[in-house]
Amino acid sequence: MKSLKIAVLLSSTLLSSIFITPLQAAESKTVRLSSDFTYPPFNYKNSDGKPVGFDIEIADALCAQAALKCEWVTLAWDGLIPGLLSRKSDVIMASMRITEERQKRVLFTDKYYQTPASFVAAKTATFTIDKAGLKGKVIGVQVGTIHDNYVTDVYGDVAEIKRYTGQDQVYIDLENGRLDAAFANSDQLVLAFLQKDNGANFALKGKLVTDKAYVGEGTALALRKQDKKLTEKFNAAIAEIRKNGTYDKIASKYFSFDIYGE
């Protein structure tokens, strides 16, 4: 009889391990966050090669709030969505805007910030930001971004569009006179370029671009469409860090304005 009880106990333990362990494993799985790390002050790497910036601190806060173990994966910007879909990462956290086109491929969380886009050019530039003014000009953008889409659709028939894998490369060519203008998020242009020494001779030009067909509904984390539960965890975490003051504490380190938007 004792042997039978032991056998039953062992059988019960085995069944428990079969049905419970996968759930526990899923809960303890490391969530891989991906970025290209070329977009200061939002996401970049410091001199030690460590990911830093607003996106990184917000991601750390979200993972802590959701009790998730997270790590970073480096992918090129135009490889972020393909990398997500091929499971090289689990979440894109790279200042990616919510757009209708991207929503066909990925599932976005609620936004964690929202800003308009703008052109930047030399302070001494006399051309206007319209088709007539940009005719024959060279415009720099980061490849595969909403900024790339916008200038290609609106000015691609009159201007030369020069595309770069990283936003930092855009600034280098703008400063060295290889570009007439560049187009990107207005806040990023100000914080990462215009407020730096190398951007002292440049300024925002033209009207801010707020067309939601291009700038979207905000900036969010992107996940695979089937990962709804993980998306819900991040949404709950976004709401909580907004509520408990963590978001504002992080944002105040980087911005003197409301980066969250309306």
C-alpha positions in Angstrom: 0.0 0.0 0.0 2.9 2.3 0.8 4.4 1.7 -2.6 1.1 2.5 -4.2 0.9 5.9 -2.4 4.4 6.8 -3.4 3.6 5.9 -7.0 0.4 8.1 -6.9 2.4 10.9 -5.4 5.1 10.6 -8.1 2.5 10.5 -10.8 0.8 13.6 -9.4 4.1 15.4 -9.2 4.9 14.5 -12.8 1.5 15.7 -14.1 1.9 18.9 -12.1 5.3 19.5 -13.7 3.9 18.9 -17.2 1.0 21.3 -16.9 2.4 24.0 -14.6 6.0 24.4 -15.7 5.3 25.8 -19.2 3.2 28.6 -17.6 5.9 29.3 -15.0 8.5 29.3 -17.8 6.4 31.8 -19.8 6.1 34.1 -16.9 9.9 34.0 -16.2 10.9 34.3 -19.8 13.3 37.2 -20.6 11.6 39.8 -22.7 13.9 41.0 -25.4 13.6 44.7 -26.2 15.0 45.9 -29.5 16.3 49.3 -30.7 18.9 50.7 -33.2 20.4 53.0 -30.5 21.1 55.9 -32.9 18.5 58.4 -31.6 19.7 60.5 -28.7 18.4 61.6 -26.3 15.8 58.8 -26.6 18.0 55.8 -27.3 21.7 55.5 -27.9 24.8 53.9 -26.3 27.2 55.7 -24.0 31.0 55.4 -24.3 30.9 52.1 -22.5 28.4 50.7 -25.0 25.6 50.7 -22.5 22.1 51.6 -23.8 21.0 54.9 -22.3 18.3 57.6 -22.9 14.7 58.4 -22.3 13.4 55.2 -24.1 15.7 53.1 -22.0 14.7 54.5 -18.7 11.0 54.3 -19.6 11.5 50.7 -20.6 13.3 49.9 -17.3 10.4 51.5 -15.4 7.8 49.5 -17.4 9.6 46.2 -17.0 9.9 46.8 -13.3 6.3 47.8 -12.9 5.1 44.8 -14.9 7.6 42.5 -13.1 9.2 41.4 -16.3 12.8 40.4 -16.8 14.0 42.4 -19.8 17.2 42.7 -21.9 18.2 44.7 -25.0 18.9 43.6 -28.5 20.5 45.8 -31.1 18.9 45.8 -34.6 19.1 48.3 -37.5 16.1 50.5 -37.8 14.8 49.0 -41.0 15.3 45.5 -39.4 13.3 46.2 -36.3 9.9 45.0 -37.5 11.4 42.1 -39.5 13.4 41.1 -36.4 10.3 41.2 -34.2 8.3 39.1 -36.6 11.2 36.6 -37.0 11.5 36.4 -33.1 14.9 38.1 -32.9 13.2 40.3 -30.3 9.9 40.4 -28.5 9.3 44.1 -28.3 10.4 47.1 -30.3 11.2 50.0 -27.9 12.8 52.5 -30.3 10.7 55.7 -30.5 8.5 54.0 -33.2 5.4 56.0 -34.1 2.0 54.3 -34.4 1.0 54.4 -38.1 -1.7 52.7 -40.1 0.8 50.9 -42.3 2.7 49.6 -39.3 -0.5 48.5 -37.6 -1.0 46.0 -40.4 2.1 44.2 -39.2 2.5 44.7 -35.5 0.5 45.4 -32.3 1.2 48.7 -30.6 0.8 49.5 -26.9 -0.7 52.8 -25.8 1.5 55.7 -26.6 4.3 56.8 -24.2 5.0 60.1 -26.0 3.8 62.2 -28.9 5.5 65.0 -30.9 5.3 66.7 -34.3 7.9 66.5 -37.0 9.9 69.3 -38.6 12.5 70.4 -41.1 15.9 71.8 -40.0 18.3 73.7 -42.1 21.1 76.3 -41.8 19.9 79.6 -40.1 21.1 81.4 -43.2 19.1 79.3 -45.6 16.7 81.4 -47.7 14.7 78.7 -49.4 11.1 78.1 -48.3 9.8 74.7 -47.0 7.5 73.9 -49.9 7.8 72.3 -53.4 9.1 75.5 -55.0 11.7 76.1 -52.2 12.9 72.5 -52.0 13.2 71.9 -55.7 16.6 70.6 -56.4 17.6 70.5 -52.7 19.0 67.4 -50.9 16.9 66.3 -47.9 18.3 63.9 -45.3 16.2 61.4 -43.4 16.6 58.1 -41.5 15.6 55.2 -43.8 12.4 53.4 -43.2 10.9 56.0 -40.9 7.7 58.0 -41.1 10.0 61.0 -42.0 11.3 59.0 -45.0 7.7 58.3 -46.1 6.6 62.0 -45.7 9.4 63.6 -47.7 9.3 60.9 -50.3 5.6 61.3 -50.8 5.5 65.1 -50.6 8.9 66.2 -52.0 10.3 63.1 -53.7 9.4 64.4 -57.2 11.3 67.7 -56.8 14.1 67.0 -54.3 16.8 64.4 -53.8 16.1 62.3 -50.8 19.2 61.0 -49.1 18.6 58.1 -46.6 20.7 57.1 -43.7 20.6 54.0 -41.3 21.0 56.3 -38.3 19.8 59.7 -37.3 23.3 60.7 -36.1 24.6 60.2 -39.6 22.0 62.7 -40.9 23.4 65.4 -38.5 26.9 64.8 -39.6 26.1 65.3 -43.3 23.9 68.3 -42.6 26.7 70.0 -40.6 29.2 69.2 -43.3 27.1 70.8 -46.1 26.2 67.6 -47.8 22.5 68.2 -47.1 20.4 71.3 -47.6 17.8 70.2 -45.0 16.8 67.3 -42.8 13.5 66.1 -41.5 12.8 64.3 -38.2 10.9 64.6 -34.9 11.0 68.3 -33.8 11.9 67.4 -30.2 14.8 65.1 -31.3 16.1 67.8 -33.7 16.2 70.3 -30.9 17.6 68.1 -28.1 20.1 66.1 -30.1 21.2 68.7 -32.6 20.2 72.3 -32.2 21.1 72.5 -28.6 24.5 71.0 -29.2 27.6 72.8 -30.4 27.4 71.3 -33.9 23.9 72.5 -34.4 24.5 76.1 -33.4 24.2 77.4 -36.9 21.0 75.6 -37.7 17.3 76.1 -36.9 13.9 74.5 -37.4 12.3 75.6 -40.7 8.7 75.8 -41.9 5.6 74.7 -40.1 5.5 71.7 -37.8 4.1 68.6 -39.5 1.2 67.1 -37.5 -0.5 65.1 -40.2 -1.6 61.9 -38.5 -1.3 60.0 -41.8 2.4 60.3 -41.3 3.2 61.2 -37.7 0.6 58.8 -36.4 -1.2 58.6 -33.0 1.9 58.8 -30.9 5.0 56.8 -30.1 4.6 53.3 -28.6 6.1 49.9 -28.0 5.5 47.4 -30.9 4.8 43.7 -30.4 3.7 40.7 -32.4 0.0 40.7 -33.0 -0.5 37.4 -31.1 1.2 38.8 -28.0 -1.9 40.5 -26.6 -1.3 39.5 -23.0 2.2 41.0 -23.0 0.8 44.1 -24.6 -1.8 44.4 -21.9 0.9 44.2 -19.3 2.8 47.0 -20.9 -0.3 49.1 -21.2 -1.1 48.6 -17.5 2.5 49.6 -16.7 2.4 52.7 -18.8 -0.8 53.8 -17.1 0.7 53.1 -13.6 4.0 55.0 -14.1 2.0 57.9 -15.5 -0.2 57.8 -12.4 2.5 57.3 -9.7 4.9 60.0 -10.9 7.6 57.7 -12.3 7.0 58.9 -15.9 7.3 62.6 -15.0 10.4 62.0 -12.9 12.1 60.4 -15.9 10.8 62.9 -18.5 12.0 65.9 -16.4 15.6 64.6 -16.7 15.4 65.0 -20.5 12.8 67.6 -21.4 11.7 71.0 -20.3 8.3 70.5 -22.0 5.4 67.9 -21.9 6.8 65.1 -24.1 3.7 63.0 -23.5 1.5 65.3 -25.5 -2.3 65.5 -25.6 
